[in-house]
Amino acid sequence: MNNHPSPRCVFITGATGGIGGALAPAYAAPGVTLILQGRQLDRLEQLATECRTKGARVLLEPLDVRDLDTTRARVRAICESEQPDLIIIGAGLNTAVGPRGEPEDWENSRALLEVNLVAVVAIVDAALPSMRARRSGQIALFSSLAGWRGLPVTPTYSATKAAIRVYGEAIRDWLAADGVKVNVIIPGYVESKMCLEMPGPKPFLWSPDKAAQRIKRGLAANQGRISFPFPLNFGTWLLGVLPQRLSSWILRGLNYSA
């Protein structure tokens, strides 16, 4: 029996991505308002149609979160007018070193830092005044299993995901007394365009729908870390605590070296 009330208003950034696109219909139901952000208006409209057929009220926000001033203004306005119970900050990018160890493209790395890290903190900061004033609300942040131990093939991506994990854990403790819940989602490989473009093996690959249901259960239970799948989570966590030389040797053996 589920004793956790379902959110009546959910704001999802990165709704056009693999996991975001599965989370929106997972929350869609009569009496629920979904606010969906993404850069692809046509994809947002398709997603809105799917969610509306399930009875949800859907509002679209075709924003680029790298436009920080506009994004912060929209988040503040949404938090005042709609008072979302749950904000899932899922917009994200990835980049990698070249196939022969060439450096990551700087422009791609800068965009990744702006979306995966700076925009996340900006959205949280814009949402907090409303949530703290009403002493309720929940914020979910996306880290990654790459945040346990940086992967040589995706150094900037790994760095942003490690930062988000630590940031989320810190503000979870900070905001607990204000009635605001914070959860860090730490997924492994979930089938999506971004995932398939990443170099290296992809063990224990999950479907977006399976990931969405695991995330939904974890958020309902207010789990501080929602990490999956277990074997890969344990393995990457272990890599993060092993001596550097040993973890580097293991990564080379698993074909994750540049």
N, C-alpha and C positions, 0 to 999 in steps of 0.2 A: 504494500500500500504506500502511495506517495503522499507524504505529509508536507511536501514543499509546494507552495502555491506557484502556479505558472505565471510568468510575467505577462502583464496586459499590454505592455508597450516595449518593443525591442528595436534598438537602433544598431544596424550592422554596417560597418565600413568594410570595403572590399567585398561587397556582396556579389560582384560578378566573377570572383575567383572560385576555385574548386570547392573549398570548404564553405565559404560564405554562401555560395549558390546552393549548397545543400542545407545549410542552417536556416535560411529564410523559409523554405517550405516546411521544415521541421517544426518551426514555431507558429506557422500560419494556422489560424483557427478562428471561428466566429468570436467576435469581441476583442480580438487582438489587433493592435496597430503595429505595422512593420514600417520602419524607416530605413530605406536601403540606399547606400552610397556606393557609387562606382563611376568610372570614367566612360563606360560604354553604355550610352543611353538605350540603344536597341536591346542589349542584353538585359538591362534593368527592366525595360518594359516587358520583355518575355517573362522574366522572373515575377514581375508584378502580376501579370495575368495568371500565372500558375498559383500564386498565393491568394489572389482574389477568388479563384474558384474554390478555395478551401474556406472562404468566408472572412478572410482577413481584410482589414483596411490597410492600404499600402500607400506610402508617400515616397517619392523618389528624390534623391539628392545627387544629380550628376556632377559631382565635384572632383577636382584633382586635389588631393590632400596636401600636395606640395605648395599650394597656394594657402599659406598658413593663416593669413589675415582673414580671408574669406571663409576658410574652414572653421576657424575659431568662432567667428561671428555666427555662422550657421549652427554650430554645436550649442552655443549659448542660447540662441533663439529656440532651438528644438527642445533643449532641456527646460526652458521656461514654459513653452506652450504645450508640449506633449508630455513632459516629465517622464521620460523613459525609465522603466524599472531596470532594464538591462541594456548596457552598451557593449557590443562586441567589436573590438578594434582589430579588424582582420586584413586591412589593406597591406600588401607587402610586395616586395620585389626580390629578385635574386640576380646575382652575377657570379662569374667564376673566372679563374685563371685560364689561360689558353691551353690548347692540347699539348703544347711542348713547353709548358711552364711560363708562357708569356704573362706579364702583369695584367691584372684586371684593368679594364678600361676605366679611366678616371671619371668620365662623365657618368658612366653607369654606376660606379661606386658612390659618387656623390648623390645621385638620385636615390639609390638604395638607402643611404644614411638618412636622407630627408624623409623618405616614406616609412621605413622600418623603425626608425628611432625618434627623430625630431617631431614628426607629425603625431606619433603616438603620445608623446609627452604633452604636446600642444593640445590634443583632443582631451586628454585626461584633465589638464589644467582648466580647460574651458567648461568641462562638465561638472567639476567638483563644487563650485559655489551653490548650484541648485540642489545637488544631492546632499551636501552637508547641511544646507538650510532646512531641508525636509527630513533629514536624518534617515534616509533610505536610498537604496539604489545599489546597483551591482555593475562592475566594470570587468570585462574579460580581455586579457592581453595575450597575443600570440607570440610565444617564444618558439623553440624548436629543439629537438634532441641534439642538433648541432650546437646548441648553447651550453651543453655539458662539457664538450671538448671540441675546440675549433678544428674544422676539417681543412687540410691544406689546399683542397681544390676550391673552397668557397670561404676565404678568410674574412671578407667584409660582412658577408651574410652571417657567418658564425658569430662575429663580434657583436652585431646588432641583436641577435637572438639571445646571446649571453647577457647583454645589457638589459634587455627587456625582462628577462627572468629575474634578475637581481632587483631591478626597479619595481617590478610587480610585487615581489616578496616584501620589499621595504614598505611600499605604500599600503599593502594589505594590513600590516601591523599598525602603521600610522593612523589609518582611517577606521580601524575596527571600533574605536570608541565613539565615532560619529555615526555609526549605523550603516556605513558604506562598505560593501563587500568587494573584494578584489580577488580575481582568480587568474592564474597563469596557465595557459594551455601550451603543452609541450608535446606536439605531435611528431611522429616519425614520418615515413613517406606516405603521402596521400595522393592518389592519382589526380593529376591536374596538368595543365600545360606547363606551369612553372616547375613542377616536380619533374616532369619528363625531360625538361631541358637541362636539368642539373646533371653534372657529370658524376660518374661513379655508380656502383651497384645500388639497388633499391630494394633491400630485403624487407619482408613483412609488409608489402605494399597494401594499403587499405583503400577501400572505395570511399568517396566523399560522404555518401549516406551513412556508412558505418561510423566514420569519424564524427559526423554531426550528431548521431545518437549518443555516442560516448561523451561528447562535449556537453550535450544537453543534460545528460544524467549528472555529470560532474558539477555543472553549474547549479543545478537544482539542489545538490547536496552541499554546495559551497565548499568544494574541495579546493585547497590552496593551490595545489599542482594537479593539473589534469593531464597526465602523461600516458602515452600509448604508442605502440603496443609494448607489453611488458618486456619481452626478451630484448628488444632493441633499446628500450629505455634503460634497462639494467646494464646492458653492455656499454652504452655511451656514457652513462653515469660512472661506470667503473673506469673507463678510459680517462675520465676527468680526475680521478683520484690516484691512478697509477703513476709511478715515476715517468717523467717525460720521455726518457729514452725507450722505455718499454711500450708506452702508448704509441709512440711514433713507429716503432717496429711493427706493432699490430696493424696500424693503419696502412703501412706499406704492403703488408701481407694481404690485406683485404682490398687492395687496389684503390685506396682513397688518396694516395699521394699525388702531388702535381707531377 
